[in-house]
Amino acid sequence: MDFISTGIQEFLRRLRRRNLRRVIQADEQKIARSEAALARAAWSDLVADPDPGLELDSFMRPLRELDRESATTRERIAAIERILSEVSGRRSEALRRAQAEISRIEADRASVRLQEEALRTTPAAPGADAAVAADRPPSEEYHVRLIALDERLQEVRREQRATEGTDDRQLEELRDRLVPLRLSIDQLDEARDEPLRALGRHLSIHENLIPAAAASALARLRQAQQHLASLTGRERVLAVESEEADPQNLRLSIFVFTSFVVITGLALLLIFRAPARRDWLPVDTQAIVSVHLQRLVAADASTPANVWFPLWRATTTTLAAIPALSNPAASVRRTVRALGDARGDSAAEYQLFETMGPAGEVLTALNEKHGFGQRFDSANLGGLPIYERSSDAACAQIGPQALAFGTAASVSAMIRVRLGLAPDLKIDEQFFEKFQRLDRGSAVRVITRRPGDLASTNGEALLDRELTDACQLLGFAVNLGDPITVVLLVRPLASGPGGRLAALFREASPRLLRLRTPAALLEEPRVEIREGELECRLRLSDQAAREFLERVAAVRLTPH
């Protein structure tokens, strides 16, 4: 049985080598960062040296050019920001003066009206003719003064509107000028990384060029290099041991283990008829909406005053059709609504419920008492039962704790996917991977390959067209917390600039989310661009969060 121990030892060696390669890759990245840090630590002293030498100067030259360009750009940004501040201050001052003038005019109008009223109600002087006193008209002087005050009030308001319009146009123009400049700063900062690493590598080789201020950075770099050399040596030793292993025993052990795995897999396939999956969605799925009910329960979302109540109400309304799920807080963990390609005048819709207990217990309550009948279709559904009340209300078990619900056609489609009779939304596709990536403590997740078709039930677009027209995949998650956080994940179009979208999120996030609530954001958005994708985190006020969740609760996919 030596071949078994040989196979186990080789498996463990390959496992260790794979882990070592992963750690080596991480160490290589750490060394690259340490080289850049060494260059930054030595930069001020190197720049101060009037004669650094030709070789060193060749490494410093691109950094000098980038620094000069960055300094120029920052000066332009500072100048525009000063003008922005001046215009904003002027606008605020003009608004304050206009409001003060309007208040003064309103006070004068009230005073004139009081004087006129007093004139009307003052009795005639004793001894005056009664008929003359009765016919005495109010003084026209008050009417003239009131007309003059009204005209002045209208003139002040016209001037205020004109001033605000001029200032708003100037502010918008200045903000538009800032966008490419800030994008240029980000690009320049990224462009400095490679020259900095090249300079750091050169300095690490020529230690005599390193100033004293960078000694600690050099020590950290040396430590990282020594650790990498140790890992590389261990990886080489394992490779030599693999080469020295008996090839005959190794081939025999691989054959035995492979046969065991294949037989075990076939046995499990026969037992469960299909591999366990969390979601069974057809390949035509274009949008997914997932709501984690247990997280909403923890947030007390069933209370009408709660911010999450619109989402709770929209999610639990469908569950009322299933008797055993009448108390969703205790029986349902998560709901999934998937929207597919158009079928006629509406988009295909697939609904999944992940139950807290066995899904079979829910089906036992779907009997004739509640109007459900059981149907088997061996030819099309592989013999799995489907419970139907009508063509618009059907239910079936597609996993140990997963139920499909909806129309008979949509439930049948999910059963066929579950049995492998129809193509499904593969778990290794990028679309589904991004959907899983959003599940980080979120209460609701939405992702779509057709961002421009997301709309609420009244036909209003869920997000601004400027955002949806610029991306090919869009997803967002709304996380529990105080305050509530929205995390957006955007993959721009192949020809679209991710930097432009990042600038838009920084400057106009409430508009992109179509938020009408004033002061919708509690802090500046946090935007990151990684591997061509953009991730934005927004912290919303309670009123803005409720407005957004009310639209998300009714989201649908407009059919083509």
C-alpha positions in Angstrom: 0.0 0.0 0.0 3.0 2.3 -0.5 1.2 3.9 -3.4 -1.4 5.3 -1.1 1.1 7.0 1.2 2.9 8.3 -1.9 -0.3 9.8 -3.3 -1.2 11.4 0.1 2.3 12.9 0.5 2.3 14.3 -3.1 -1.2 15.7 -2.6 0.0 17.5 0.6 3.1 18.7 -1.2 1.0 20.2 -4.0 -1.4 21.7 -1.5 1.6 23.4 0.4 3.1 24.6 -2.9 -0.2 26.1 -4.0 -0.5 27.9 -0.6 3.1 29.0 -0.9 2.5 30.4 -4.4 -0.4 32.4 -3.1 1.7 33.8 -0.2 4.6 34.5 -2.6 2.3 36.5 -4.9 1.1 38.5 -1.8 4.7 39.1 -0.8 5.7 40.3 -4.3 2.9 42.9 -4.1 4.2 43.8 -0.6 7.7 44.3 -1.9 6.4 46.5 -4.7 4.6 48.6 -2.2 7.8 48.7 0.0 9.9 49.8 -3.0 7.5 52.7 -3.6 7.5 53.6 0.1 11.3 53.6 0.0 11.3 56.0 -3.0 8.8 58.3 -1.3 10.8 58.4 1.9 14.0 59.3 0.0 12.3 61.7 -2.5 12.7 65.0 -0.6 16.4 64.4 0.1 17.0 63.2 -3.5 15.3 66.3 -5.0 17.4 68.6 -2.8 20.6 67.1 -4.2 21.8 69.4 -7.1 23.8 66.6 -8.7 22.2 63.1 -8.1 24.1 61.5 -11.0 23.0 60.5 -14.5 21.7 57.1 -13.6 19.7 58.2 -10.6 18.5 61.2 -12.5 17.0 59.0 -15.2 14.8 57.4 -12.6 13.9 60.7 -11.0 13.1 62.5 -14.3 9.6 61.0 -14.9 8.6 61.6 -11.3 9.7 65.3 -11.6 7.5 65.7 -14.7 4.5 64.1 -13.0 5.0 66.2 -9.9 5.2 69.4 -12.0 2.0 68.4 -13.9 0.3 67.5 -10.7 1.3 70.8 -9.0 0.0 72.8 -12.0 -3.3 70.8 -12.0 -3.7 71.3 -8.2 -3.2 75.0 -8.6 -5.9 75.2 -11.2 -8.2 73.2 -8.9 -7.4 75.5 -6.0 -8.1 78.6 -8.2 -11.5 77.2 -9.3 -12.4 76.2 -5.7 -11.6 79.8 -4.6 -13.9 81.1 -7.3 -16.6 78.6 -6.2 -16.3 79.8 -2.7 -16.5 83.4 -3.7 -19.6 82.8 -5.9 -21.2 80.8 -3.2 -20.5 83.5 -0.7 -21.8 86.2 -3.0 -24.9 84.1 -3.7 -25.5 83.6 0.0 -25.0 87.3 0.7 -27.4 88.4 -2.1 -30.0 85.9 -0.8 -29.6 87.3 2.8 -30.0 90.9 1.6 -33.0 90.0 -0.6 -34.6 88.2 2.4 -34.0 91.2 4.6 -35.5 93.6 2.1 -38.5 91.3 1.6 -39.0 91.1 5.4 -38.8 94.9 5.6 -41.4 95.4 2.9 -43.7 92.9 4.5 -43.4 94.7 7.8 -44.2 98.1 6.0 -47.2 96.5 4.3 -48.5 95.2 7.6 -48.0 98.7 9.2 -49.9 100.4 6.4 -52.8 98.0 6.6 -53.0 98.6 10.4 -53.0 102.4 9.8 -55.8 102.0 7.2 -57.8 99.8 9.4 -57.4 102.3 12.3 -58.6 105.1 10.0 -61.7 103.2 9.1 -62.7 102.3 12.6 -61.9 105.7 14.3 -65.2 107.4 15.2 -65.9 111.0 13.9 -65.0 113.9 16.0 -67.7 115.1 18.4 -69.9 117.8 16.9 -69.2 116.7 13.3 -72.0 116.2 10.8 -73.1 112.5 11.1 -74.0 112.2 7.4 -70.5 113.5 6.5 -68.8 111.1 8.9 -70.7 108.1 7.4 -69.7 109.1 3.8 -66.1 109.7 4.7 -63.9 107.4 2.5 -60.5 105.9 3.7 -57.5 107.9 2.7 -56.2 107.1 -0.8 -52.7 107.7 0.6 -52.6 104.1 2.1 -53.6 102.5 -1.2 -50.9 104.3 -3.0 -48.3 103.2 -0.4 -49.5 99.6 -0.6 -49.3 99.5 -4.4 -45.7 101.0 -4.2 -44.7 98.4 -1.7 -46.1 95.5 -3.8 -44.3 96.7 -6.8 -41.1 97.0 -4.8 -41.6 93.4 -3.5 -42.0 92.0 -7.0 -38.9 93.9 -8.2 -36.8 92.4 -5.3 -38.0 88.9 -6.1 -37.2 89.3 -9.8 -33.7 90.5 -8.9 -33.3 87.6 -6.5 -34.3 85.0 -9.1 -32.1 86.6 -11.8 -29.1 86.7 -9.4 -29.7 83.1 -8.3 -30.0 81.9 -12.0 -26.7 83.7 -12.9 -24.9 82.3 -9.9 -26.3 78.7 -10.4 -25.1 78.7 -14.0 -21.7 79.9 -13.0 -21.4 77.3 -10.2 -22.4 74.6 -12.6 -19.8 75.7 -15.1 -17.1 75.8 -12.4 -18.1 72.3 -11.2 -17.9 70.9 -14.7 -14.4 72.4 -15.0 -13.4 70.6 -11.8 -14.4 67.1 -12.9 -11.7 66.6 -15.5 -9.1 68.2 -13.3 -9.8 65.9 -10.4 -9.8 62.9 -12.7 -6.5 64.1 -14.0 -5.1 64.2 -10.4 -6.3 60.6 -9.9 -4.6 59.5 -13.1 -1.4 61.3 -12.2 -1.3 59.6 -8.8 -1.7 56.2 -10.4 1.0 57.0 -13.0 3.5 57.7 -10.2 3.3 54.1 -8.9 5.5 52.5 -11.5 8.3 55.2 -11.5 8.3 55.1 -7.7 8.8 51.3 -7.7 11.6 51.5 -10.3 13.3 54.2 -8.2 12.9 52.1 -5.0 14.4 49.0 -6.7 17.4 51.1 -7.9 17.9 52.5 -4.4 17.7 49.1 -2.8 20.5 47.9 -5.0 22.6 51.0 -4.4 22.4 51.5 -0.7 25.0 54.3 -0.7 22.4 56.5 -2.5 19.8 56.1 0.3 19.5 59.1 2.7 19.3 58.6 6.4 15.6 59.5 6.5 14.8 56.4 4.4 16.7 53.9 6.5 13.6 52.5 8.2 11.8 52.1 4.8 14.9 50.2 3.5 14.8 47.9 6.6 11.2 47.0 5.9 12.0 46.3 2.3 14.9 44.1 3.2 12.7 42.2 5.7 10.1 41.6 3.0 12.8 40.4 0.5 14.2 38.0 3.0 10.8 36.5 3.7 10.1 36.1 0.0 13.5 34.4 -0.5 12.7 32.0 2.3 9.3 31.1 0.8 10.8 30.6 -2.7 13.4 28.3 -1.2 10.7 26.2 0.5 8.8 26.0 -2.8 11.9 24.8 -4.6 12.5 22.1 -2.0 8.9 20.8 -2.4 9.3 20.7 -6.2 12.5 18.6 -5.8 10.7 16.2 -3.5 7.9 15.9 -6.1 10.4 15.0 -8.8 12.0 12.4 -6.6 8.7 10.6 -5.8 8.1 7.1 -7.4 6.1 7.9 -10.6 4.6 4.4 -10.8 3.2 4.6 -7.2 2.1 8.2 -7.9 0.1 7.2 -11.1 -1.5 4.3 -9.3 -2.6 6.5 -6.3 -4.0 9.1 -8.7 -6.0 6.4 -10.5 -7.4 5.1 -7.2 -8.4 8.5 -5.8 -9.9 9.6 -9.1 -12.0 6.5 -9.3 -13.2 7.0 -5.7 -14.2 10.6 -6.4 -16.0 9.7 -9.6 -18.0 6.9 -8.0 -18.9 9.0 -5.0 -20.0 11.8 -7.2 -22.2 9.5 -9.3 -23.7 8.1 -6.1 -24.6 11.5 -4.7 -26.1 12.5 -8.1 -28.3 9.4 -8.0 -29.3 10.1 -4.4 -30.2 13.8 -4.8 -30.9 13.8 -8.6 -29.0 17.1 -8.9 -26.2 18.8 -7.0 -27.3 21.1 -4.2 -27.6 24.7 -5.2 -28.8 27.7 -3.4 -30.7 29.4 -6.2 -32.1 27.7 -9.4 -32.6 30.5 -11.9 -33.0 30.1 -15.7 -30.3 31.3 -18.0 -32.5 34.2 -19.4 -32.4 35.9 -16.0 -31.6 39.6 -16.5 -32.2 41.0 -13.0 -32.2 39.5 -9.5 -33.8 41.0 -6.3 -32.9 39.3 -3.1 -34.4 40.3 0.3 -33.0 38.7 3.5 -36.1 38.6 5.7 -34.3 37.5 8.9 -32.2 40.6 8.7 -35.3 42.7 8.3 -36.8 41.0 11.3 -33.8 41.9 13.3 -34.3 45.5 12.3 -38.0 45.4 13.3 -39.0 46.2 9.7 -42.7 45.1 10.3 -43.4 48.3 12.2 -45.1 50.9 9.9 -42.9 53.7 11.2 -39.7 51.8 10.3 -37.6 52.9 7.3 -37.6 49.3 6.0 -41.4 48.8 6.3 -42.1 49.4 2.5 -39.7 46.6 1.6 -41.1 44.3 4.3 -44.7 44.9 3.1 -43.9 44.3 -0.6 -41.9 41.1 0.2 -44.4 39.5 2.6 -47.5 40.2 0.5 -46.7 37.4 -1.9 -46.1 35.0 1.0 -49.7 35.3 2.2 -50.7 33.0 -0.7 -48.9 30.1 1.0 -50.6 28.9 4.2 -47.5 27.6 6.0 -45.7 30.8 5.4 -48.3 33.2 6.9 -45.8 34.1 9.6 -42.7 34.9 7.4 -40.7 36.2 10.4 -40.5 32.7 11.8 -40.6 30.6 8.6 -38.7 32.4 5.8 -35.0 33.3 5.7 -34.7 34.9 2.3 -36.8 35.6 -0.8 -35.5 35.9 -4.4 -37.3 37.5 -7.3 -35.6 37.0 -10.7 -36.8 38.9 -13.8 -36.1 37.4 -17.2 -36.6 38.2 -20.9 -39.9 39.5 -22.0 -42.8 37.1 -22.7 -45.5 39.0 -24.4 -46.3 42.3 -22.7 -44.5 41.5 -19.4 -41.1 40.2 -18.3 -40.7 36.6 -17.1 -40.7 36.5 -13.3 -39.3 33.7 -11.1 -39.7 33.7 -7.3 -37.8 31.6 -4.7 -38.3 31.3 -1.0 -35.5 30.0 1.3 -37.3 28.5 4.3 -36.0 28.2 7.9 -37.0 24.5 8.1 -37.5 21.7 5.6 -39.4 22.9 2.5 -41.4 19.7 2.4 -43.3 20.7 5.5 -44.6 23.8 3.7 -45.9 21.7 0.8 -47.9 19.4 3.1 -50.2 22.3 3.9 -50.9 22.9 0.2 -53.9 20.6 -0.1 -57.4 20.8 -1.5 -58.6 22.8 1.5 -56.6 25.7 0.2 -57.4 25.1 -3.4 -54.1 23.5 -4.4 -54.0 20.3 -6.5 -50.9 18.1 -7.0 -49.7 17.3 -10.5 -46.9 15.1 -11.9 -45.3 15.5 -15.3 -42.7 12.8 -15.9 -41.9 13.8 -19.4 -41.3 17.5 -18.8 -40.7 17.9 -15.1 -38.9 14.6 -14.3 -41.6 13.4 -12.0 -41.3 16.1 -9.4 -44.7 17.2 -8.1 -46.0 20.7 -8.7 -48.8 22.1 -6.6 -51.2 24.3 -8.5 -54.2 26.4 -7.6 -54.5 28.1 -11.0 -52.2 29.0 -13.9 -51.1 32.1 -11.9 -50.5 30.3 -8.5 -48.2 27.3 -8.4 -45.5 26.0 -6.0 -42.8 23.3 -6.0 -39.8 22.2 -3.9 -36.5 22.6 -5.8 -34.1 22.2 -2.8 -34.0 21.1 0.8 -35.0 24.5 1.9 -36.0 26.2 -1.4 -39.4 26.7 -2.8 -40.3 28.0 -6.3 -43.6 30.0 -6.4 -45.4 32.0 -9.1 -47.1 31.1 -12.3 -47.2 27.5 -13.4 -45.0 28.3 -16.4 -42.3 30.0 -14.2 -42.3 27.2 -11.6 -42.0 24.6 -14.3 -39.1 26.5 -15.8 -37.3 26.5 -12.4 -38.0 22.7 -11.9 -36.4 22.0 -15.3 -33.4 24.1 -14.3 -33.1 22.2 -11.0 -33.1 18.8 -12.8 -30.6 20.0 -15.4 -33.2 19.7 -18.2 -32.8 23.4 -19.1 -29.8 25.8 -18.9 -29.3 27.7 -15.7 -27.6 30.8 -14.5 -24.2 29.3 -13.8 -22.7 30.1 -10.4 -19.3 30.8 -12.0 -20.6 33.4 -14.4 -19.5 37.0 -13.7 -23.1 38.1 -13.4 -23.9 35.8 -10.5 -20.5 36.3 -8.9 -21.2 40.0 -8.6 -24.6 39.2 -7.1 -23.0 37.0 -4.4 -20.3 39.7 -3.8 -23.0 42.2 -2.7 -24.2 39.8 0.1 -22.2 41.4 3.0 -24.7 41.9 5.7 -27.2 43.5 3.2 -30.9 43.3 3.7 -31.7 43.7 0.0 -29.6 43.1 -3.1 -30.4 44.0 -6.7 -28.3 43.3 -9.8 -29.2 43.6 -13.5 -27.7 43.2 -17.0 -30.2 45.8 -18.3 -29.8 48.8 -16.0 -31.9 51.1 -18.2 -35.0 48.9 -17.9 -35.2 49.0 -14.1 -38.4 50.9 -13.1 -41.0 51.1 -10.4 -44.6 50.0 -10.8 -45.7 53.5 -11.9 -43.2 53.3 -14.8 -40.8 55.8 -13.3 -37.1 54.9 -13.8 -35.4 53.6 -10.7 -32.1 55.4 -11.4 -31.1 58.3 -13.5 -30.5 57.7 -17.2 -27.1 59.3 -17.1 -26.0 56.4 -14.9 -27.9 53.5 -16.5 -26.9 54.5 -20.0 -23.2 54.4 -19.1 -23.0 50.9 -17.7 -23.5 47.3 -18.9 -24.0 45.8 -15.4 -25.3 47.4 -12.3 -25.9 46.1 -8.8 -26.6 47.6 -5.4 -27.1 46.4 -1.9 -28.8 48.3 1.0 -27.1 47.4 4.3 -28.7 47.5 7.8 -27.1 50.0 10.1 -27.4 53.4 11.5 -27.2 55.2 9.1 -28.4 53.0 6.3 -25.7 52.4 3.6 -26.2 51.8 -0.1 -23.3 50.0 -1.9 -23.4 50.3 -5.7 -21.4 48.1 -8.0 -21.1 49.3 -11.6 -19.4 47.8 -14.7 -19.1 50.7 -17.2 -19.6 50.1 -20.9 -16.5 49.0 -22.8 -16.2 52.4 -24.3 -17.4 54.3 -21.2 -15.0 56.1 -18.8 -15.1 54.7 -15.3 -13.4 57.9 -14.1 -16.3 60.0 -15.4 -18.8 57.8 -13.5 -16.6 58.1 -10.3 -16.7 61.9 -10.7 -20.4 61.8 -11.2 -20.9 59.8 -8.0 -18.7 62.3 -6.0 -20.6 65.3 -7.4 -24.2 64.2 -8.0 -25.0 60.9 -6.2 -28.5 62.0 -5.0 -29.4 62.9 -8.6 -28.2 59.6 -9.9 -30.3 57.8 -7.3 -33.2 60.1 -8.1 -33.5 61.2 -4.5 -35.7 64.3 -4.0 -35.1 64.5 -0.2 -33.0 67.5 0.8 -29.6 66.6 2.4 -30.0 63.0 1.3 -26.4 62.1 2.1 -24.9 62.2 5.5 -21.3 62.3 4.3 -19.3 62.4 1.1 -19.6 59.3 -1.1 -16.7 56.8 -1.0 -15.8 55.7 -4.6 -13.3 53.1 -5.7 -12.3 51.9 -9.1 -10.9 48.3 -9.3 -10.2 46.2 -12.4 -12.5 48.4 -14.5 -15.4 48.3 -12.1 -16.7 51.0 -9.8 -17.9 50.6 -6.3 -19.6 53.5 -4.5 -20.8 53.6 -0.8 -23.5 56.1 0.1 -24.7 56.8 3.7 -28.4 58.0 3.5 -30.5 60.0 5.9 -33.6 58.1 7.2 -36.0 60.1 4.9 -33.8 59.5 1.8 -33.5 55.8 2.7 -37.2 55.4 3.0 -37.8 57.2 -0.3 -35.3 54.9 -2.0 -36.6 51.7 -0.4 -40.2 52.5 -1.4 -39.0 52.5 -5.1 -36.9 49.4 -4.7 -39.8 47.5 -3.1 -41.7 48.0 -6.3 -38.9 47.5 -8.8 -39.6 45.7 -12.1 -37.9 45.1 -15.4 -39.5 47.0 -18.4 -39.8 44.4 -21.2 -38.2 45.2 -24.6 
